[in-house]
Amino acid sequence: MSVLFEPLTLRDVTTRNRIWLSPMCQYSSVDGLPNNWHLVHLGAHAAGGYGLVMAEASAVVPEGRISPQDAGIWSDEHTDAWRPIADFVRSQGAVPGIQLAHAGRKASTWSPLLEGRGTVPESEGGWATVSSTHRPFTGYAAPRALSTDEVAALPERFAEAAVRAETAGFDVVEIHAAHGYLLHQFLSPLVNDRTDRYGGSYDNRVRLTVEVVDAVRAAWPDGKPLFVRFSATDWAPDDGPDGWDVAQTAELAALLAGHGADLVDVSSGGAIAEQQIATGPGFQVPFAREVRLKSDLPTAAVGLITDPQQAEDVIAGGDADAVMLARVGLREPGWPLRAAHELGIPREEAPYPPQYVRGAWR
Ligand SMILES: Cc1cc2nc3c(=O)[nH]c(=O)nc-3n(C[C@H](O)[C@H](O)[C@H](O)COP(=O)(O)O)c2cc1C
C-alpha cells in the first residue's frame, strides 16, 4: 500500500494525499492581482490530483513583492480576485493554500520573464526596499533598515493578509520565512546586523517570525492549519562566519509548535549570494527529517523530488509527512495521476477528476 496516497489531517483540514504543489511565483500579475493565468495554473494542478495546491508568494504589502509582477493579498480587491481560484481548487478535491510573503531587500527585482537583472528602478515601476539591515543583497539596491516600531508593526500586516486569505476561501496559509526574504533577513546572522530587540542573539533574531506566527494564528481560524517555510541552512561558505542552520531551524520549529504552527516546510538557501549549495535529488530531504525528529512538528520536504517511488520513500522512511513539488509540476501538472498509475493505486482511489478517469484505464 502507498503511504504517499494516504490522507493527512492537520486541525480540521484533510489533504487527500501527501503530494502538494509548492508555491511558485508566476510573474503574471498587474498590481498584485491574480487572474485567469493563476486560475488555469493552480486549477490544472488541482485537477491533476495534488492533495494541496499552494498559491505563490503573495505580498502582504505592495513593497513586499519580489517583482512588480508578483501576486499580492494586501487589499479587498485581491481577496475578490483570489476567491474564484480558491473555489475552483477546492471543487477539484484539493486543499487551497496561499503563501504570505514580504521580500524585504530582495523586493523590486526584475521578473525573470523580462530582460532586466537586479533591482527595478523607481522610474520603471520599482520601489525603495526595506530590511533588517541597510546592507544590500549582492547586486541589488541597498534597502533602508526598518525602525524598531516599523518592525513591530509588520506582524499585523501578515494577520490582515490571513484574514483576507480566509475570506477568499483558502484553507491553509504558509508564512514565507525562507529564501532570503524579509523574515529570513531577520533570522540569518549573516544578514541581520541590528542592535535592537530584533537583532543580535538567537532569541532576538527569531522574535519577528514568532510575532508573525502569533498574529496570524490569532487572526486565522482555529480549525485551519498554519505552515511556515524555512531555509534550513544558508549554505554559508566554510571559511566564513556561520549562518542560519538546521539546528536553529529545528529549535525554532519546536518553539513555534507552542505558538500554533502546524507544519514546517523545509527548504534552504537564498540569504547570501556567496552560498555554496550541494544540490542533487532530494537534497533538502535530510533537513526535513532532522527538523521533524527534533521539533516533533510534521514537515514537508521539497527540492528535486521528481520520481513517484522517491516521493513514496520520503514518506515511508519518516523523512517528512508530505512532499512539495515545484519544477516537475510545471512540466507535468498531472504528476500525481501518473504517480498513482505507476504505484498501482486502484482506479477508484486515484485522485482523478471524473472527466479524466479514462486516463486510469490500462
Ligand atoms: C518558477 C518558480 C517560482 C518559485 N516561487 C516560489 C515562491 O513563490 N515561494 C517559495 O517559497 N518558493 C518558490 N520557488 C521555489 C519552489 O517552491 C521550490 O522550493 C524549489 O523550486 C525546489 O523544488 P523543485 O526542485 O521541486 O523545483 C519557486 C520556484 C520556481 C521554479
The ligand as an SDF file (V2000), in Angstrom:
LIG
                    3D

 31 33  0  0  0  0  0  0  0  0999 V2000
    9.2090   29.4430  -11.1050 C   0  0  0  0  0  0  0  0  0  0  0  0
    9.4550   29.2480   -9.6440 C   0  0  0  0  0  0  0  0  0  0  0  0
    8.8620   30.1110   -8.7320 C   0  0  0  0  0  0  0  0  0  0  0  0
    9.0390   29.9130   -7.3450 C   0  0  0  0  0  0  0  0  0  0  0  0
    8.3840   30.7100   -6.4570 N   0  0  0  0  0  0  0  0  0  0  0  0
    8.4110   30.4240   -5.1360 C   0  0  0  0  0  0  0  0  0  0  0  0
    7.5500   31.0810   -4.2190 C   0  0  0  0  0  0  0  0  0  0  0  0
    6.6830   31.8810   -4.5870 O   0  0  0  0  0  0  0  0  0  0  0  0
    7.6730   30.7670   -2.9050 N   0  0  0  0  0  0  0  0  0  0  0  0
    8.5690   29.8200   -2.4570 C   0  0  0  0  0  0  0  0  0  0  0  0
    8.6460   29.5770   -1.2520 O   0  0  0  0  0  0  0  0  0  0  0  0
    9.3560   29.1420   -3.3210 N   0  0  0  0  0  0  0  0  0  0  0  0
    9.2660   29.4080   -4.6360 C   0  0  0  0  0  0  0  0  0  0  0  0
   10.0030   28.6540   -5.5190 N   0  0  0  0  0  0  0  0  0  0  0  0
   10.7720   27.5090   -5.0030 C   0  0  0  0  0  0  0  0  0  0  0  0
    9.9320   26.2320   -5.0980 C   0  0  0  0  0  0  0  0  0  0  0  0
    8.7530   26.3280   -4.3180 O   0  0  0  0  0  0  0  0  0  0  0  0
   10.7430   25.0060   -4.6220 C   0  0  0  0  0  0  0  0  0  0  0  0
   11.0540   25.1780   -3.2650 O   0  0  0  0  0  0  0  0  0  0  0  0
   12.0260   24.8200   -5.4350 C   0  0  0  0  0  0  0  0  0  0  0  0
   11.8080   25.0320   -6.8190 O   0  0  0  0  0  0  0  0  0  0  0  0
   12.5990   23.4100   -5.2380 C   0  0  0  0  0  0  0  0  0  0  0  0
   11.6480   22.4230   -5.6040 O   0  0  0  0  0  0  0  0  0  0  0  0
   11.7500   21.6480   -7.0350 P   0  0  0  0  0  0  0  0  0  0  0  0
   13.1120   21.0060   -7.0840 O   0  0  0  0  0  0  0  0  0  0  0  0
   10.6240   20.6350   -6.9760 O   0  0  0  0  0  0  0  0  0  0  0  0
   11.5830   22.6540   -8.1050 O   0  0  0  0  0  0  0  0  0  0  0  0
    9.8580   28.8490   -6.8930 C   0  0  0  0  0  0  0  0  0  0  0  0
   10.4670   28.0050   -7.8190 C   0  0  0  0  0  0  0  0  0  0  0  0
   10.2460   28.1710   -9.1820 C   0  0  0  0  0  0  0  0  0  0  0  0
   10.8790   27.1940  -10.1390 C   0  0  0  0  0  0  0  0  0  0  0  0
  1  2  1  0
  2  3  1  0
  2 30  2  0
  3  4  2  0
  4  5  1  0
  4 28  1  0
  5  6  2  0
  6  7  1  0
  6 13  1  0
  7  8  2  0
  7  9  1  0
  9 10  1  0
 10 11  2  0
 10 12  1  0
 12 13  2  0
 13 14  1  0
 14 15  1  0
 14 28  1  0
 15 16  1  0
 16 17  1  0
 16 18  1  0
 18 19  1  0
 18 20  1  0
 20 21  1  0
 20 22  1  0
 22 23  1  0
 23 24  1  0
 24 25  2  0
 24 26  1  0
 24 27  1  0
 28 29  2  0
 29 30  1  0
 30 31  1  0
M  END
$$$$
